[in-house]
Structure formats: structure tokens, C-alpha cells
Amino acid sequence: MLRRFTLEYWIDDGWYIGKLREIPGVFSQGESLLELKENIRDAYHLMIEDEILPHVETQAEDIEIEV
């Protein structure tokens, strides 16, 4: 299955740094934009593998937060 995400990136000290807007916590870097794209794909796949094979049993519940 092909999914599309938004890669937000910036240059910091000569490195391309980026994150996936829709997936919090997926960040990476590269010496070029092409390398950043490859690395962010790897980071996403590692996150998915971790979700599929969790190391601990997790629980979830809805909470209310006043804003």
C-alpha cells in the first residue's frame, strides 16, 4: 500500500533535517535532500515495525484536557 505524507525540512549547519507532519516523532537527517528522504522512509518503517511488534503491552484511554 502506498501512503503519502508531508515532509517538512530545513537546513541546519549544512544538514537537511526533516520530519513527517502527519506522524509525530518521525524525524531524520541527511547530507542531501535525497538522503533525507531515504532516511525518513527508513525511520517511518522502523516506527511501523515497532508498532507491529511492541516491546511492552500498552493501554489507552480517552482523557479530557481544558484548553
PQR file with spaces between the fields and no chain letter, atoms N, CA, C, O and H, PARSE charges and radii, in Angstrom:
ATOM       1  N    MET     1       0.844   -1.177    0.000 -0.4000 1.5000
ATOM       2  CA   MET     1       0.000    0.000    0.000 -0.0000 2.0000
ATOM       3  C    MET     1       0.892    1.244    0.000  0.5500 1.7000
ATOM       4  O    MET     1       1.872    1.306    0.741 -0.5500 1.4000
ATOM       5  N    LEU     2       0.563    2.202   -0.803 -0.4000 1.5000
ATOM       6  CA   LEU     2       1.300    3.453   -0.900 -0.0000 2.0000
ATOM       7  C    LEU     2       0.566    4.516   -0.101  0.5500 1.7000
ATOM       8  O    LEU     2      -0.621    4.757   -0.321 -0.5500 1.4000
ATOM       9  H    LEU     2      -0.234    2.153   -1.405  0.4000 1.0000
ATOM      10  N    ARG     3       1.276    5.153    0.830 -0.4000 1.5000
ATOM      11  CA   ARG     3       0.706    6.263    1.604 -0.0000 2.0000
ATOM      12  C    ARG     3       1.534    7.503    1.338  0.5500 1.7000
ATOM      13  O    ARG     3       2.735    7.407    1.084 -0.5500 1.4000
ATOM      14  H    ARG     3       2.240    4.958    1.008  0.4000 1.0000
ATOM      15  N    ARG     4       0.915    8.646    1.391 -0.4000 1.5000
ATOM      16  CA   ARG     4       1.605    9.911    1.168 -0.0000 2.0000
ATOM      17  C    ARG     4       1.634   10.719    2.461  0.5500 1.7000
ATOM      18  O    ARG     4       0.642   10.800    3.186 -0.5500 1.4000
ATOM      19  H    ARG     4      -0.060    8.724    1.597  0.4000 1.0000
ATOM      20  N    PHE     5       2.786   11.310    2.731 -0.4000 1.5000
ATOM      21  CA   PHE     5       2.966   12.151    3.907 -0.0000 2.0000
ATOM      22  C    PHE     5       3.637   13.454    3.488  0.5500 1.7000
ATOM      23  O    PHE     5       4.205   13.547    2.400 -0.5500 1.4000
ATOM      24  H    PHE     5       3.592   11.244    2.142  0.4000 1.0000
ATOM      25  N    THR     6       3.568   14.429    4.334 -0.4000 1.5000
ATOM      26  CA   THR     6       4.210   15.712    4.087 -0.0000 2.0000
ATOM      27  C    THR     6       5.543   15.748    4.816  0.5500 1.7000
ATOM      28  O    THR     6       5.591   15.646    6.042 -0.5500 1.4000
ATOM      29  H    THR     6       3.106   14.354    5.217  0.4000 1.0000
ATOM      30  N    LEU     7       6.627   15.894    4.061 -0.4000 1.5000
ATOM      31  CA   LEU     7       7.956   16.017    4.639 -0.0000 2.0000
ATOM      32  C    LEU     7       8.249   17.501    4.836  0.5500 1.7000
ATOM      33  O    LEU     7       8.353   18.256    3.869 -0.5500 1.4000
ATOM      34  H    LEU     7       6.588   15.977    3.065  0.4000 1.0000
ATOM      35  N    GLU     8       8.380   17.911    6.096 -0.4000 1.5000
ATOM      36  CA   GLU     8       8.812   19.267    6.403 -0.0000 2.0000
ATOM      37  C    GLU     8      10.307   19.198    6.672  0.5500 1.7000
ATOM      38  O    GLU     8      10.760   18.349    7.440 -0.5500 1.4000
ATOM      39  H    GLU     8       8.295   17.298    6.881  0.4000 1.0000
ATOM      40  N    TYR     9      11.075   20.079    6.050 -0.4000 1.5000
ATOM      41  CA   TYR     9      12.518   20.011    6.264 -0.0000 2.0000
ATOM      42  C    TYR     9      13.132   21.398    6.281  0.5500 1.7000
ATOM      43  O    TYR     9      12.550   22.368    5.796 -0.5500 1.4000
ATOM      44  H    TYR     9      10.707   20.769    5.426  0.4000 1.0000
ATOM      45  N    TRP    10      14.316   21.463    6.848 -0.4000 1.5000
ATOM      46  CA   TRP    10      15.088   22.688    6.925 -0.0000 2.0000
ATOM      47  C    TRP    10      16.567   22.315    6.890  0.5500 1.7000
ATOM      48  O    TRP    10      16.927   21.151    7.065 -0.5500 1.4000
ATOM      49  H    TRP    10      14.790   20.675    7.242  0.4000 1.0000
ATOM      50  N    ILE    11      17.405   23.297    6.665 -0.4000 1.5000
ATOM      51  CA   ILE    11      18.844   23.062    6.624 -0.0000 2.0000
ATOM      52  C    ILE    11      19.458   23.667    7.881  0.5500 1.7000
ATOM      53  O    ILE    11      19.230   24.834    8.199 -0.5500 1.4000
ATOM      54  H    ILE    11      17.112   24.243    6.523  0.4000 1.0000
ATOM      55  N    ASP    12      20.232   22.865    8.583 -0.4000 1.5000
ATOM      56  CA   ASP    12      20.888   23.299    9.811 -0.0000 2.0000
ATOM      57  C    ASP    12      22.350   22.870    9.760  0.5500 1.7000
ATOM      58  O    ASP    12      22.656   21.678    9.769 -0.5500 1.4000
ATOM      59  H    ASP    12      20.418   21.917    8.324  0.4000 1.0000
ATOM      60  N    ASP    13      23.233   23.834    9.706 -0.4000 1.5000
ATOM      61  CA   ASP    13      24.667   23.581    9.677 -0.0000 2.0000
ATOM      62  C    ASP    13      25.061   22.635    8.537  0.5500 1.7000
ATOM      63  O    ASP    13      25.920   21.768    8.700 -0.5500 1.4000
ATOM      64  H    ASP    13      22.984   24.803    9.698  0.4000 1.0000
ATOM      65  N    GLY    14      24.414   22.819    7.380 -0.4000 1.5000
ATOM      66  CA   GLY    14      24.746   22.025    6.204 -0.0000 2.0000
ATOM      67  C    GLY    14      24.014   20.691    6.100  0.5500 1.7000
ATOM      68  O    GLY    14      24.174   19.985    5.104 -0.5500 1.4000
ATOM      69  H    GLY    14      23.716   23.523    7.248  0.4000 1.0000
ATOM      70  N    TRP    15      23.224   20.332    7.092 -0.4000 1.5000
ATOM      71  CA   TRP    15      22.459   19.076    7.081 -0.0000 2.0000
ATOM      72  C    TRP    15      20.993   19.362    6.802  0.5500 1.7000
ATOM      73  O    TRP    15      20.446   20.362    7.267 -0.5500 1.4000
ATOM      74  H    TRP    15      23.094   20.905    7.901  0.4000 1.0000
ATOM      75  N    TYR    16      20.365   18.484    6.045 -0.4000 1.5000
ATOM      76  CA   TYR    16      18.923   18.538    5.833 -0.0000 2.0000
ATOM      77  C    TYR    16      18.265   17.785    6.984  0.5500 1.7000
ATOM      78  O    TYR    16      18.518   16.597    7.184 -0.5500 1.4000
ATOM      79  H    TYR    16      20.809   17.672    5.666  0.4000 1.0000
ATOM      80  N    ILE    17      17.423   18.480    7.735 -0.4000 1.5000
ATOM      81  CA   ILE    17      16.726   17.905    8.878 -0.0000 2.0000
ATOM      82  C    ILE    17      15.248   17.898    8.520  0.5500 1.7000
ATOM      83  O    ILE    17      14.740   18.882    7.982 -0.5500 1.4000
ATOM      84  H    ILE    17      17.217   19.445    7.572  0.4000 1.0000
ATOM      85  N    GLY    18      14.548   16.801    8.809 -0.4000 1.5000
ATOM      86  CA   GLY    18      13.149   16.743    8.434 -0.0000 2.0000
ATOM      87  C    GLY    18      12.296   15.899    9.349  0.5500 1.7000
ATOM      88  O    GLY    18      12.791   15.103   10.147 -0.5500 1.4000
ATOM      89  H    GLY    18      14.961   16.002    9.246  0.4000 1.0000
ATOM      90  N    LYS    19      10.991   16.099    9.208 -0.4000 1.5000
ATOM      91  CA   LYS    19      10.007   15.331    9.970 -0.0000 2.0000
ATOM      92  C    LYS    19       8.784   15.114    9.104  0.5500 1.7000
ATOM      93  O    LYS    19       8.538   15.857    8.154 -0.5500 1.4000
ATOM      94  H    LYS    19      10.589   16.746    8.560  0.4000 1.0000
ATOM      95  N    LEU    20       8.024   14.094    9.441 -0.4000 1.5000
ATOM      96  CA   LEU    20       6.748   13.854    8.767 -0.0000 2.0000
ATOM      97  C    LEU    20       5.666   14.595    9.544  0.5500 1.7000
ATOM      98  O    LEU    20       5.450   14.333   10.727 -0.5500 1.4000
ATOM      99  H    LEU    20       8.223   13.491   10.213  0.4000 1.0000
ATOM     100  N    ARG    21       4.997   15.509    8.879 -0.4000 1.5000
ATOM     101  CA   ARG    21       3.988   16.338    9.543 -0.0000 2.0000
ATOM     102  C    ARG    21       2.878   15.488   10.165  0.5500 1.7000
ATOM     103  O    ARG    21       2.411   15.781   11.265 -0.5500 1.4000
ATOM     104  H    ARG    21       5.172   15.722    7.918  0.4000 1.0000
ATOM     105  N    GLU    22       2.463   14.446    9.466 -0.4000 1.5000
ATOM     106  CA   GLU    22       1.318   13.653    9.922 -0.0000 2.0000
ATOM     107  C    GLU    22       1.679   12.589   10.962  0.5500 1.7000
ATOM     108  O    GLU    22       0.786   12.021   11.590 -0.5500 1.4000
ATOM     109  H    GLU    22       2.842   14.208    8.572  0.4000 1.0000
ATOM     110  N    ILE    23       2.953   12.313   11.154 -0.4000 1.5000
ATOM     111  CA   ILE    23       3.378   11.256   12.073 -0.0000 2.0000
ATOM     112  C    ILE    23       4.340   11.850   13.106  0.5500 1.7000
ATOM     113  O    ILE    23       5.545   11.907   12.861 -0.5500 1.4000
ATOM     114  H    ILE    23       3.679   12.775   10.644  0.4000 1.0000
ATOM     115  N    PRO    24       3.826   12.290   14.252 -0.5600 1.5000
ATOM     116  CA   PRO    24       4.707   12.869   15.270  0.2800 2.0000
ATOM     117  C    PRO    24       5.802   11.883   15.679  0.5500 1.7000
ATOM     118  O    PRO    24       5.548   10.691   15.847 -0.5500 1.4000
ATOM     119  N    GLY    25       6.993   12.387   15.833 -0.4000 1.5000
ATOM     120  CA   GLY    25       8.085   11.557   16.305 -0.0000 2.0000
ATOM     121  C    GLY    25       8.941   10.941   15.216  0.5500 1.7000
ATOM     122  O    GLY    25       9.951   10.308   15.524 -0.5500 1.4000
ATOM     123  H    GLY    25       7.199   13.356   15.697  0.4000 1.0000
ATOM     124  N    VAL    26       8.571   11.105   13.944 -0.4000 1.5000
ATOM     125  CA   VAL    26       9.389   10.560   12.859 -0.0000 2.0000
ATOM     126  C    VAL    26      10.240   11.700   12.298  0.5500 1.7000
ATOM     127  O    VAL    26       9.775   12.522   11.508 -0.5500 1.4000
ATOM     128  H    VAL    26       7.750   11.619   13.694  0.4000 1.0000
ATOM     129  N    PHE    27      11.498   11.721   12.732 -0.4000 1.5000
ATOM     130  CA   PHE    27      12.479   12.720   12.315 -0.0000 2.0000
ATOM     131  C    PHE    27      13.669   12.008   11.710  0.5500 1.7000
ATOM     132  O    PHE    27      13.906   10.833   11.991 -0.5500 1.4000
ATOM     133  H    PHE    27      11.876   11.053   13.374  0.4000 1.0000
ATOM     134  N    SER    28      14.423   12.720   10.874 -0.4000 1.5000
ATOM     135  CA   SER    28      15.681   12.181   10.373 -0.0000 2.0000
ATOM     136  C    SER    28      16.514   13.319    9.812  0.5500 1.7000
ATOM     137  O    SER    28      16.117   14.483    9.868 -0.5500 1.4000
ATOM     138  H    SER    28      14.230   13.674   10.646  0.4000 1.0000
ATOM     139  N    GLN    29      17.679   12.967    9.268 -0.4000 1.5000
ATOM     140  CA   GLN    29      18.564   13.959    8.675 -0.0000 2.0000
ATOM     141  C    GLN    29      19.339   13.320    7.539  0.5500 1.7000
ATOM     142  O    GLN    29      19.367   12.097    7.405 -0.5500 1.4000
ATOM     143  H    GLN    29      18.001   12.022    9.223  0.4000 1.0000
ATOM     144  N    GLY    30      19.966   14.150    6.725 -0.4000 1.5000
ATOM     145  CA   GLY    30      20.795   13.663    5.637 -0.0000 2.0000
ATOM     146  C    GLY    30      21.687   14.764    5.118  0.5500 1.7000
ATOM     147  O    GLY    30      21.421   15.946    5.336 -0.5500 1.4000
ATOM     148  H    GLY    30      19.943   15.144    6.833  0.4000 1.0000
ATOM     149  N    GLU    31      22.740   14.380    4.434 -0.4000 1.5000
ATOM     150  CA   GLU    31      23.651   15.368    3.858 -0.0000 2.0000
ATOM     151  C    GLU    31      23.086   15.996    2.595  0.5500 1.7000
ATOM     152  O    GLU    31      23.591   17.016    2.129 -0.5500 1.4000
ATOM     153  H    GLU    31      22.956   13.419    4.257  0.4000 1.0000
ATOM     154  N    SER    32      22.031   15.388    2.033 -0.4000 1.5000
ATOM     155  CA   SER    32      21.343   15.936    0.865 -0.0000 2.0000
ATOM     156  C    SER    32      19.847   15.698    1.054  0.5500 1.7000
ATOM     157  O    SER    32      19.434   14.936    1.929 -0.5500 1.4000
ATOM     158  H    SER    32      21.620   14.559    2.412  0.4000 1.0000
ATOM     159  N    LEU    33      19.050   16.352    0.232 -0.4000 1.5000
ATOM     160  CA   LEU    33      17.605   16.144    0.307 -0.0000 2.0000
ATOM     161  C    LEU    33      17.258   14.707   -0.042  0.5500 1.7000
ATOM     162  O    LEU    33      16.375   14.115    0.579 -0.5500 1.4000
ATOM     163  H    LEU    33      19.386   16.971   -0.478  0.4000 1.0000
ATOM     164  N    LEU    34      17.936   14.145   -1.021 -0.4000 1.5000
ATOM     165  CA   LEU    34      17.695   12.754   -1.395 -0.0000 2.0000
ATOM     166  C    LEU    34      18.002   11.811   -0.228  0.5500 1.7000
ATOM     167  O    LEU    34      17.229   10.896    0.055 -0.5500 1.4000
ATOM     168  H    LEU    34      18.653   14.626   -1.526  0.4000 1.0000
ATOM     169  N    GLU    35      19.128   12.037    0.446 -0.4000 1.5000
ATOM     170  CA   GLU    35      19.479   11.185    1.586 -0.0000 2.0000
ATOM     171  C    GLU    35      18.471   11.358    2.719  0.5500 1.7000
ATOM     172  O    GLU    35      18.110   10.381    3.375 -0.5500 1.4000
ATOM     173  H    GLU    35      19.756   12.780    0.216  0.4000 1.0000
ATOM     174  N    LEU    36      18.010   12.591    2.958 -0.4000 1.5000
ATOM     175  CA   LEU    36      16.984   12.814    3.977 -0.0000 2.0000
ATOM     176  C    LEU    36      15.726   12.018    3.652  0.5500 1.7000
ATOM     177  O    LEU    36      15.150   11.385    4.538 -0.5500 1.4000
ATOM     178  H    LEU    36      18.303   13.385    2.425  0.4000 1.0000
ATOM     179  N    LYS    37      15.292   12.043    2.392 -0.4000 1.5000
ATOM     180  CA   LYS    37      14.088   11.303    2.008 -0.0000 2.0000
ATOM     181  C    LYS    37      14.261    9.805    2.240  0.5500 1.7000
ATOM     182  O    LYS    37      13.344    9.141    2.722 -0.5500 1.4000
ATOM     183  H    LYS    37      15.760   12.557    1.673  0.4000 1.0000
ATOM     184  N    GLU    38      15.427    9.275    1.903 -0.4000 1.5000
ATOM     185  CA   GLU    38      15.697    7.850    2.145 -0.0000 2.0000
ATOM     186  C    GLU    38      15.679    7.551    3.642  0.5500 1.7000
ATOM     187  O    GLU    38      15.099    6.556    4.076 -0.5500 1.4000
ATOM     188  H    GLU    38      16.173    9.814    1.512  0.4000 1.0000
ATOM     189  N    ASN    39      16.314    8.416    4.423 -0.4000 1.5000
ATOM     190  CA   ASN    39      16.403    8.194    5.866 -0.0000 2.0000
ATOM     191  C    ASN    39      15.054    8.343    6.556  0.5500 1.7000
ATOM     192  O    ASN    39      14.763    7.617    7.507 -0.5500 1.4000
ATOM     193  H    ASN    39      16.785    9.225    4.070  0.4000 1.0000
ATOM     194  N    ILE    40      14.225    9.276    6.088 -0.4000 1.5000
ATOM     195  CA   ILE    40      12.907    9.460    6.711 -0.0000 2.0000
ATOM     196  C    ILE    40      12.015    8.262    6.396  0.5500 1.7000
ATOM     197  O    ILE    40      11.186    7.875    7.219 -0.5500 1.4000
ATOM     198  H    ILE    40      14.461    9.866    5.315  0.4000 1.0000
ATOM     199  N    ARG    41      12.177    7.674    5.214 -0.4000 1.5000
ATOM     200  CA   ARG    41      11.431    6.441    4.892 -0.0000 2.0000
ATOM     201  C    ARG    41      11.865    5.314    5.830  0.5500 1.7000
ATOM     202  O    ARG    41      11.030    4.570    6.343 -0.5500 1.4000
ATOM     203  H    ARG    41      12.850    7.989    4.545  0.4000 1.0000
ATOM     204  N    ASP    42      13.170    5.195    6.050 -0.4000 1.5000
ATOM     205  CA   ASP    42      13.683    4.179    6.981 -0.0000 2.0000
ATOM     206  C    ASP    42      13.137    4.404    8.387  0.5500 1.7000
ATOM     207  O    ASP    42      12.719    3.459    9.055 -0.5500 1.4000
ATOM     208  H    ASP    42      13.849    5.800    5.634  0.4000 1.0000
ATOM     209  N    ALA    43      13.144    5.665    8.833 -0.4000 1.5000
ATOM     210  CA   ALA    43      12.641    5.985   10.172 -0.0000 2.0000
ATOM     211  C    ALA    43      11.160    5.615   10.295  0.5500 1.7000
ATOM     212  O    ALA    43      10.733    5.081   11.319 -0.5500 1.4000
ATOM     213  H    ALA    43      13.484    6.433    8.290  0.4000 1.0000
ATOM     214  N    TYR    44      10.387    5.900    9.255 -0.4000 1.5000
ATOM     215  CA   TYR    44       8.964    5.542    9.258 -0.0000 2.0000
ATOM     216  C    TYR    44       8.788    4.030    9.351  0.5500 1.7000
ATOM     217  O    TYR    44       7.975    3.541   10.136 -0.5500 1.4000
ATOM     218  H    TYR    44      10.734    6.333    8.424  0.4000 1.0000
ATOM     219  N    HIS    45       9.563    3.282    8.540 -0.4000 1.5000
ATOM     220  CA   HIS    45       9.439    1.820    8.564 -0.0000 2.0000
ATOM     221  C    HIS    45       9.857    1.246    9.918  0.5500 1.7000
ATOM     222  O    HIS    45       9.248    0.284   10.388 -0.5500 1.4000
ATOM     223  H    HIS    45      10.224    3.679    7.903  0.4000 1.0000
ATOM     224  N    LEU    46      10.873    1.809   10.545 -0.4000 1.5000
ATOM     225  CA   LEU    46      11.269    1.355   11.879 -0.0000 2.0000
ATOM     226  C    LEU    46      10.161    1.619   12.891  0.5500 1.7000
ATOM     227  O    LEU    46       9.909    0.795   13.770 -0.5500 1.4000
ATOM     228  H    LEU    46      11.367    2.590   10.163  0.4000 1.0000
ATOM     229  N    MET    47       9.494    2.776   12.767 -0.4000 1.5000
ATOM     230  CA   MET    47       8.394    3.091   13.672 -0.0000 2.0000
ATOM     231  C    MET    47       7.247    2.104   13.476  0.5500 1.7000
ATOM     232  O    MET    47       6.649    1.644   14.448 -0.5500 1.4000
ATOM     233  H    MET    47       9.699    3.446   12.053  0.4000 1.0000
ATOM     234  N    ILE    48       6.939    1.778   12.217 -0.4000 1.5000
ATOM     235  CA   ILE    48       5.866    0.824   11.928 -0.0000 2.0000
ATOM     236  C    ILE    48       6.206   -0.551   12.484  0.5500 1.7000
ATOM     237  O    ILE    48       5.347   -1.201   13.079 -0.5500 1.4000
ATOM     238  H    ILE    48       7.425    2.152   11.427  0.4000 1.0000
ATOM     239  N    GLU    49       7.448   -1.008   12.302 -0.4000 1.5000
ATOM     240  CA   GLU    49       7.857   -2.305   12.852 -0.0000 2.0000
ATOM     241  C    GLU    49       7.699   -2.329   14.356  0.5500 1.7000
ATOM     242  O    GLU    49       7.267   -3.334   14.922 -0.5500 1.4000
ATOM     243  H    GLU    49       8.146   -0.480   11.819  0.4000 1.0000
ATOM     244  N    ASP    50       8.047   -1.225   15.014 -0.4000 1.5000
ATOM     245  CA   ASP    50       7.924   -1.145   16.463 -0.0000 2.0000
ATOM     246  C    ASP    50       6.461   -1.206   16.882  0.5500 1.7000
ATOM     247  O    ASP    50       6.133   -1.798   17.910 -0.5500 1.4000
ATOM     248  H    ASP    50       8.398   -0.409   14.554  0.4000 1.0000
ATOM     249  N    GLU    51       5.574   -0.593   16.086 -0.4000 1.5000
ATOM     250  CA   GLU    51       4.148   -0.631   16.380 -0.0000 2.0000
ATOM     251  C    GLU    51       3.582   -2.038   16.189  0.5500 1.7000
ATOM     252  O    GLU    51       2.717   -2.470   16.952 -0.5500 1.4000
ATOM     253  H    GLU    51       5.840   -0.112   15.250  0.4000 1.0000
ATOM     254  N    ILE    52       4.066   -2.746   15.181 -0.4000 1.5000
ATOM     255  CA   ILE    52       3.565   -4.088   14.898 -0.0000 2.0000
ATOM     256  C    ILE    52       4.068   -5.087   15.940  0.5500 1.7000
ATOM     257  O    ILE    52       3.334   -5.984   16.354 -0.5500 1.4000
ATOM     258  H    ILE    52       4.768   -2.395   14.561  0.4000 1.0000
ATOM     259  N    LEU    53       5.309   -4.927   16.357 -0.4000 1.5000
ATOM     260  CA   LEU    53       5.921   -5.827   17.331 -0.0000 2.0000
ATOM     261  C    LEU    53       6.293   -5.050   18.595  0.5500 1.7000
ATOM     262  O    LEU    53       7.476   -4.838   18.859 -0.5500 1.4000
ATOM     263  H    LEU    53       5.906   -4.198   16.021  0.4000 1.0000
ATOM     264  N    PRO    54       5.298   -4.621   19.382 -0.5600 1.5000
ATOM     265  CA   PRO    54       5.608   -3.803   20.553  0.2800 2.0000
ATOM     266  C    PRO    54       6.420   -4.583   21.590  0.5500 1.7000
ATOM     267  O    PRO    54       6.264   -5.794   21.746 -0.5500 1.4000
ATOM     268  N    HIS    55       7.279   -3.862   22.284 -0.4000 1.5000
ATOM     269  CA   HIS    55       8.118   -4.480   23.304 -0.0000 2.0000
ATOM     270  C    HIS    55       7.396   -4.575   24.644  0.5500 1.7000
ATOM     271  O    HIS    55       7.763   -5.394   25.487 -0.5500 1.4000
ATOM     272  H    HIS    55       7.406   -2.878   22.158  0.4000 1.0000
ATOM     273  N    VAL    56       6.384   -3.756   24.846 -0.4000 1.5000
ATOM     274  CA   VAL    56       5.607   -3.790   26.078 -0.0000 2.0000
ATOM     275  C    VAL    56       4.136   -3.708   25.722  0.5500 1.7000
ATOM     276  O    VAL    56       3.766   -3.192   24.668 -0.5500 1.4000
ATOM     277  H    VAL    56       6.085   -3.091   24.162  0.4000 1.0000
ATOM     278  N    GLU    57       3.313   -4.215   26.601 -0.4000 1.5000
ATOM     279  CA   GLU    57       1.870   -4.118   26.384 -0.0000 2.0000
ATOM     280  C    GLU    57       1.421   -2.719   26.744  0.5500 1.7000
ATOM     281  O    GLU    57       1.702   -2.241   27.843 -0.5500 1.4000
ATOM     282  H    GLU    57       3.614   -4.635   27.458  0.4000 1.0000
ATOM     283  N    THR    58       0.728   -2.056   25.836 -0.4000 1.5000
ATOM     284  CA   THR    58       0.282   -0.689   26.085 -0.0000 2.0000
ATOM     285  C    THR    58      -1.218   -0.663   26.314  0.5500 1.7000
ATOM     286  O    THR    58      -1.948   -1.566   25.906 -0.5500 1.4000
ATOM     287  H    THR    58       0.499   -2.445   24.943  0.4000 1.0000
ATOM     288  N    GLN    59      -1.653    0.389   26.971 -0.4000 1.5000
ATOM     289  CA   GLN    59      -3.070    0.607   27.228 -0.0000 2.0000
ATOM     290  C    GLN    59      -3.396    2.024   26.784  0.5500 1.7000
ATOM     291  O    GLN    59      -2.508    2.867   26.654 -0.5500 1.4000
ATOM     292  H    GLN    59      -1.060    1.123   27.302  0.4000 1.0000
ATOM     293  N    ALA    60      -4.670    2.276   26.554 -0.4000 1.5000
ATOM     294  CA   ALA    60      -5.084    3.613   26.133 -0.0000 2.0000
ATOM     295  C    ALA    60      -6.438    3.936   26.729  0.5500 1.7000
ATOM     296  O    ALA    60      -7.253    3.046   26.969 -0.5500 1.4000
ATOM     297  H    ALA    60      -5.392    1.591   26.659  0.4000 1.0000
ATOM     298  N    GLU    61      -6.669    5.210   26.964 -0.4000 1.5000
ATOM     299  CA   GLU    61      -7.979    5.661   27.403 -0.0000 2.0000
ATOM     300  C    GLU    61      -8.148    7.114   26.993  0.5500 1.7000
ATOM     301  O    GLU    61      -7.166    7.844   26.861 -0.5500 1.4000
ATOM     302  H    GLU    61      -6.007    5.933   26.769  0.4000 1.0000
ATOM     303  N    ASP    62      -9.374    7.528   26.795 -0.4000 1.5000
ATOM     304  CA   ASP    62      -9.667    8.900   26.430 -0.0000 2.0000
ATOM     305  C    ASP    62      -9.575    9.779   27.675  0.5500 1.7000
ATOM     306  O    ASP    62     -10.010    9.383   28.757 -0.5500 1.4000
ATOM     307  H    ASP    62     -10.172    6.935   26.902  0.4000 1.0000
ATOM     308  N    ILE    63      -9.010   10.962   27.516 -0.4000 1.5000
ATOM     309  CA   ILE    63      -8.947   11.930   28.614 -0.0000 2.0000
ATOM     310  C    ILE    63      -9.440   13.278   28.122  0.5500 1.7000
ATOM     311  O    ILE    63      -9.466   13.536   26.918 -0.5500 1.4000
ATOM     312  H    ILE    63      -8.656   11.283   26.637  0.4000 1.0000
ATOM     313  N    GLU    64      -9.827   14.129   29.047 -0.4000 1.5000
ATOM     314  CA   GLU    64     -10.242   15.470   28.700 -0.0000 2.0000
ATOM     315  C    GLU    64      -9.137   16.443   29.090  0.5500 1.7000
ATOM     316  O    GLU    64      -8.519   16.304   30.145 -0.5500 1.4000
ATOM     317  H    GLU    64      -9.806   13.919   30.024  0.4000 1.0000
ATOM     318  N    ILE    65      -8.896   17.429   28.233 -0.4000 1.5000
ATOM     319  CA   ILE    65      -7.891   18.444   28.505 -0.0000 2.0000
ATOM     320  C    ILE    65      -8.533   19.794   28.227  0.5500 1.7000
ATOM     321  O    ILE    65      -9.039   20.040   27.132 -0.5500 1.4000
ATOM     322  H    ILE    65      -9.399   17.543   27.376  0.4000 1.0000
ATOM     323  N    GLU    66      -8.506   20.666   29.229 -0.4000 1.5000
ATOM     324  CA   GLU    66      -9.066   22.004   29.059 -0.0000 2.0000
ATOM     325  C    GLU    66      -8.067   22.879   28.302  0.5500 1.7000
ATOM     326  O    GLU    66      -6.880   22.914   28.626 -0.5500 1.4000
ATOM     327  H    GLU    66      -8.094   20.467   30.119  0.4000 1.0000
ATOM     328  N    VAL    67      -8.573   23.586   27.284 -0.4000 1.5000
ATOM     329  CA   VAL    67      -7.685   24.448   26.504 -0.0000 2.0000
ATOM     330  C    VAL    67      -8.138   25.887   26.586  0.5500 1.7000
ATOM     331  O    VAL    67      -7.514   26.766   25.991 -0.5500 1.4000
ATOM     332  H    VAL    67      -9.537   23.558   27.021  0.4000 1.0000
